[in-house]
Amino acid sequence: MLLYTRICLLLLVCAFFATHVAENMANTSPVAPRVHSGSTRASEESKSTETAAAKPIVERKVVIIGSGPSGCTAAIYTGRALLNPLVIAGYNAGGQLMLTSDVENFPGYTIAPSGPELIFDLMSQAEKFGAEYWKTECKSVDFTQHPFRLELHNATVMAKSVILSTGADSIWLGSEDEDKYKGMGISTCATCDGFMFREKNVVVIGGGDSAMEEANFLTRFANSVTLIHRRDSFRASKLMLQRVQQNKKIKLATHRQVVKWHGEKGVLSGATLVSTETGETEEIQCDGAFIAIGHKPNTKFLNDGVALDKDGYILHESNTMTNVPGVFACGDVVDRRYKQAITAAGQGCQAAIDAEKWLEELTSSVEH
């Protein structure tokens, strides 16, 4: 009964969140892009060449691209600075937290909120200080001119400063029924969700340092941890692998891949594995699964507009500023290590303060 209630609550919050953003977009600006469903988005993009010349142009002091904890926090701070930020929330507004059930490690909550509840609270707080949220995506940027030019699906935004908070998506396996059990037993963050699997049996998928770290961390809570990897050689460092091999709670399952997830009453209960050597399949039982095969930063749309590292993460040059003066970055699109809601929020605060100070200096230099 508790699970059913929790699922209903999550669905209601997600629905209310989407409606809230849609209403805000419709009411705050006559040129705010409409909310697009998956079916209408493709048709709109097919007409983009026809409507490009007719797209309205909007001018803003601060534009925040991304609406996870870092983007929302940046919106709160720039809003309080009376900069009236515009947040390009994306079609998947809220980021990775929208796939999280209980967020037990975000300060200020004695009763753990769901990921969507936390995002809704952050968004509502930002709106209280004048932030506007548009549920659309930024197609491309031009940082070679100032104000910066941002192309949306049916609007062009000219921004004096930009805060990039587009996050990094977890890389998923793509196994059968994976979407069905995301947030209902399947996770990509042991630090976030490990506590919920106390005295349970869990699996970790991956062969790098992240997978080793997740597996060792989960032994604090779980009865057993099975580390699944498609080969018997690992990309992990020798020290990290040695720690896993010496941990009596961890079992290695090499030459195996997950091909299907199973569940009962909407909650994960097991998986089907296939041998990468023989092709034979086997069924395993597990209460939780942690996929640790990497992250992909959402920076493709930048088209080398700012400096990136070899894996596509944005590089800082001065505090949170990128190599382009007036363009700042925060959250998981920068962070290769921590990937926590609270660290992303903290960096969103930093980027907002940096942007505010930079705009003050820009105004002062123009006046003099």
Secondary structure as GFF3:
##gff-version 3
##sequence-region A 1 368
A	DSSP	alpha_helix	2	28	.	.	.	ID=ss1
A	DSSP	alpha_helix	38	46	.	.	.	ID=ss2
A	DSSP	alpha_helix	48	51	.	.	.	ID=ss3
A	DSSP	three_ten_helix	52	54	.	.	.	ID=ss4
A	DSSP	beta_strand	57	65	.	.	.	ID=ss5
A	DSSP	alpha_helix	69	80	.	.	.	ID=ss6
A	DSSP	beta_strand	86	88	.	.	.	ID=ss7
A	DSSP	three_ten_helix	95	99	.	.	.	ID=ss8
A	DSSP	alpha_helix	115	128	.	.	.	ID=ss9
A	DSSP	beta_strand	132	134	.	.	.	ID=ss10
A	DSSP	beta_strand	138	142	.	.	.	ID=ss11
A	DSSP	beta_strand	148	152	.	.	.	ID=ss12
A	DSSP	beta_strand	156	164	.	.	.	ID=ss13
A	DSSP	beta_strand	168	170	.	.	.	ID=ss14
A	DSSP	alpha_helix	178	181	.	.	.	ID=ss15
A	DSSP	beta_strand	186	187	.	.	.	ID=ss16
A	DSSP	alpha_helix	190	193	.	.	.	ID=ss17
A	DSSP	three_ten_helix	194	197	.	.	.	ID=ss18
A	DSSP	beta_strand	201	205	.	.	.	ID=ss19
A	DSSP	alpha_helix	209	218	.	.	.	ID=ss20
A	DSSP	beta_strand	224	228	.	.	.	ID=ss21
A	DSSP	alpha_helix	238	246	.	.	.	ID=ss22
A	DSSP	beta_strand	250	253	.	.	.	ID=ss23
A	DSSP	beta_strand	256	264	.	.	.	ID=ss24
A	DSSP	beta_strand	267	275	.	.	.	ID=ss25
A	DSSP	beta_strand	281	285	.	.	.	ID=ss26
A	DSSP	beta_strand	288	291	.	.	.	ID=ss27
A	DSSP	beta_strand	295	297	.	.	.	ID=ss28
A	DSSP	three_ten_helix	300	302	.	.	.	ID=ss29
A	DSSP	beta_strand	327	329	.	.	.	ID=ss30
A	DSSP	three_ten_helix	331	333	.	.	.	ID=ss31
A	DSSP	alpha_helix	341	367	.	.	.	ID=ss32
###
